């Protein structure tokens, strides 16, 4: 089972589960825990091979790395803790795992909050993926990761996010990074399905105004999925919205979740 941390609130039965992105860990939510645990039971996860789940990577060597398999890792923790239903908050690739979980187990998802959501790989991101596939066995993974982080978060205002994610990525193994990177081969058909079909689950997209790679596609999807979806665009903010504008992020998300309880 992947590593998890819980913060119990004896005054409520409501849960919120946080899912980080590739290369991160549960520590990226340090600006959220204090505010969210006032009203909710909080569950933080370290995805397979990340954070404190890294020590368990040997046990997962034989496991196939697919989006359904990684979503099932999350479900295993929910089942272990007897959490029947939860709000889910994700960032970047974590939003894909939340949507995958909701596809197969919608009854477990009270709402979805998608920070820096990835719904379509634009031309630049497609080029990045191709370059990564070419060089993933040649270059040290941190060289690739630093390059990707700079392309996705290029502004001076994104510096804190870049540094945080690069420092977290240092905790990965090279082989683990390659396994995660191979998931990009599965991503386009999956995202195409997500864009096409709307789920009957309250969904809030929280995007940075400067998230040039992913915001345009999210705008289009929210217009199409208007029955269930809302969009909040945070000014002076890039891809990693929970780090760059935590006060606005926390206030917006908690307000949305409270309205869906």
PENORDA-V121958 format. One record per residue. N is the residue number from 1. PHI is phi in whole degrees, -180 to 180 (none if undefined). PSI is psi in whole degrees, -180 to 180 (* if undefined). Layout:
[[N | PHI | PSI] [N | PHI | PSI]]
This chain:
[[1 | none | 142] [2 | -69 | 159] [3 | -72 | 145] [4 | -145 | 159] [5 | -133 | 137] [6 | -121 | 147] [7 | -123 | 107] [8 | -83 | 144] [9 | -126 | 109] [10 | -71 | -8] [11 | -92 | 1] [12 | -149 | 157] [13 | -105 | 1] [14 | -80 | 142] [15 | -121 | 150] [16 | -131 | 130] [17 | -113 | 128] [18 | -104 | 131] [19 | -124 | 114] [20 | -80 | 176] [21 | -96 | -178] [22 | -65 | 132] [23 | 89 | -9] [24 | -96 | -155] [25 | -166 | 179] [26 | -64 | -16] [27 | -69 | -16] [28 | -71 | -10] [29 | -95 | 17] [30 | -63 | -21] [31 | -89 | 1] [32 | -108 | -32] [33 | -55 | -49] [34 | -59 | -44] [35 | -72 | -41] [36 | -74 | -33] [37 | -74 | -8] [38 | -69 | -29] [39 | -121 | -11] [40 | -140 | 157] [41 | -76 | 133] [42 | -112 | 132] [43 | -121 | 120] [44 | -108 | 138] [45 | -121 | 145] [46 | -107 | 113] [47 | -63 | 165] [48 | -51 | 124] [49 | 81 | 1] [50 | -112 | 155] [51 | 51 | -134] [52 | -81 | -1] [53 | -82 | -8] [54 | -61 | -38] [55 | -66 | -15] [56 | -100 | 6] [57 | -63 | -32] [58 | -60 | -38] [59 | -71 | -15] [60 | -106 | 7] [61 | -57 | -39] [62 | -82 | -9] [63 | -81 | 140] [64 | -77 | 138] [65 | -93 | 96] [66 | -132 | 161] [67 | -62 | -42] [68 | -61 | -39] [69 | -66 | -40] [70 | -70 | -36] [71 | -66 | -36] [72 | -67 | -30] [73 | -57 | -41] [74 | -67 | -44] [75 | -62 | -35] [76 | -60 | -40] [77 | -68 | -44] [78 | -59 | -44] [79 | -65 | -42] [80 | -60 | -37] [81 | -92 | 1] [82 | 58 | 41] [83 | -93 | 110] [84 | -77 | -33] [85 | -153 | 147] [86 | -151 | 151] [87 | -74 | 148] [88 | -125 | 131] [89 | -120 | 123] [90 | -128 | 162] [91 | -131 | 135] [92 | 56 | -122] [93 | -63 | -24] [94 | -60 | -29] [95 | -68 | -32] [96 | -67 | -41] [97 | -66 | -37] [98 | -64 | -45] [99 | -65 | -38] [100 | -62 | -43] [101 | -63 | -40] [102 | -68 | -29] [103 | -63 | -42] [104 | -98 | -24] [105 | -137 | 61] [106 | -62 | -26] [107 | -69 | -14] [108 | -92 | -7] [109 | -112 | 113] [110 | -80 | -40] [111 | -159 | 161] [112 | -122 | 126] [113 | -114 | 116] [114 | -109 | 98] [115 | -90 | 131] [116 | 54 | 44] [117 | -63 | 144] [118 | -109 | 111] [119 | -119 | -14] [120 | -159 | 139] [121 | -91 | 110] [122 | -75 | -177] [123 | -59 | -43] [124 | -65 | -42] [125 | -69 | -32] [126 | -64 | -41] [127 | -63 | -42] [128 | -58 | -45] [129 | -64 | -40] [130 | -65 | -43] [131 | -63 | -42] [132 | -61 | -41] [133 | -67 | -32] [134 | -69 | -42] [135 | -105 | 1] [136 | -64 | -26] [137 | -94 | -7] [138 | -103 | -49] [139 | -93 | 148] [140 | -58 | 140] [141 | -61 | -29] [142 | -68 | -29] [143 | -64 | -47] [144 | -64 | -42] [145 | -66 | -41] [146 | -62 | -40] [147 | -64 | -47] [148 | -62 | -43] [149 | -61 | -39] [150 | -71 | -38] [151 | -68 | -42] [152 | -75 | -34] [153 | -127 | 73] [154 | -85 | -16] [155 | -83 | 161] [156 | -61 | -35] [157 | -68 | -15] [158 | -91 | 1] [159 | -58 | -44] [160 | -60 | -42] [161 | -65 | -43] [162 | -60 | -48] [163 | -63 | -44] [164 | -60 | -48] [165 | -72 | -34] [166 | -67 | -41] [167 | -64 | -38] [168 | -68 | -39] [169 | -65 | -25] [170 | -61 | -20] [171 | -83 | -7] [172 | -80 | 161] [173 | -89 | 154] [174 | -59 | -44] [175 | -65 | -35] [176 | -67 | -42] [177 | -60 | -42] [178 | -64 | -41] [179 | -61 | -44] [180 | -67 | -39] [181 | -66 | -32] [182 | -64 | -19] [183 | -63 | -21] [184 | -61 | -23] [185 | -67 | -23] [186 | -94 | -8] [187 | -77 | -38] [188 | -64 | -49] [189 | -60 | -37] [190 | -66 | -47] [191 | -66 | -34] [192 | -62 | -41] [193 | -65 | -45] [194 | -61 | -39] [195 | -69 | -32] [196 | -80 | -38] [197 | -113 | 128] [198 | -94 | 134] [199 | -94 | 149] [200 | -86 | 58] [201 | -132 | 129] [202 | -56 | 127] [203 | -132 | 129] [204 | -118 | 121] [205 | -94 | 125] [206 | -116 | 110] [207 | -124 | 149] [208 | -81 | 142] [209 | -58 | -30] [210 | -96 | 10] [211 | -81 | 72] [212 | -66 | -24] [213 | -78 | -31] [214 | -122 | -21] [215 | -63 | -43] [216 | -57 | -43] [217 | -70 | -34] [218 | -66 | -41] [219 | -56 | -45] [220 | -65 | -41] [221 | -67 | -41] [222 | -64 | -37] [223 | -63 | -36] [224 | -79 | -38] [225 | -99 | 46] [226 | -68 | -21] [227 | -68 | -35] [228 | -116 | -15] [229 | -114 | 147] [230 | -131 | 157] [231 | -129 | 130] [232 | -118 | 121] [233 | -107 | 121] [234 | -95 | 127] [235 | -71 | 155] [236 | 53 | 47] [237 | -148 | 144] [238 | -103 | -142] [239 | -71 | -42] [240 | -94 | 78] [241 | -65 | -33] [242 | -71 | -21] [243 | -93 | -42] [244 | -77 | -34] [245 | -135 | 66] [246 | -65 | -37] [247 | -65 | -47] [248 | -66 | -43] [249 | -58 | -51] [250 | -62 | -47] [251 | -62 | -44] [252 | -65 | -46] [253 | -69 | -45] [254 | -63 | -40] [255 | -61 | -44] [256 | -65 | -46] [257 | -63 | -43] [258 | -60 | -33] [259 | -76 | -13] [260 | -108 | 5] [261 | -76 | *]]
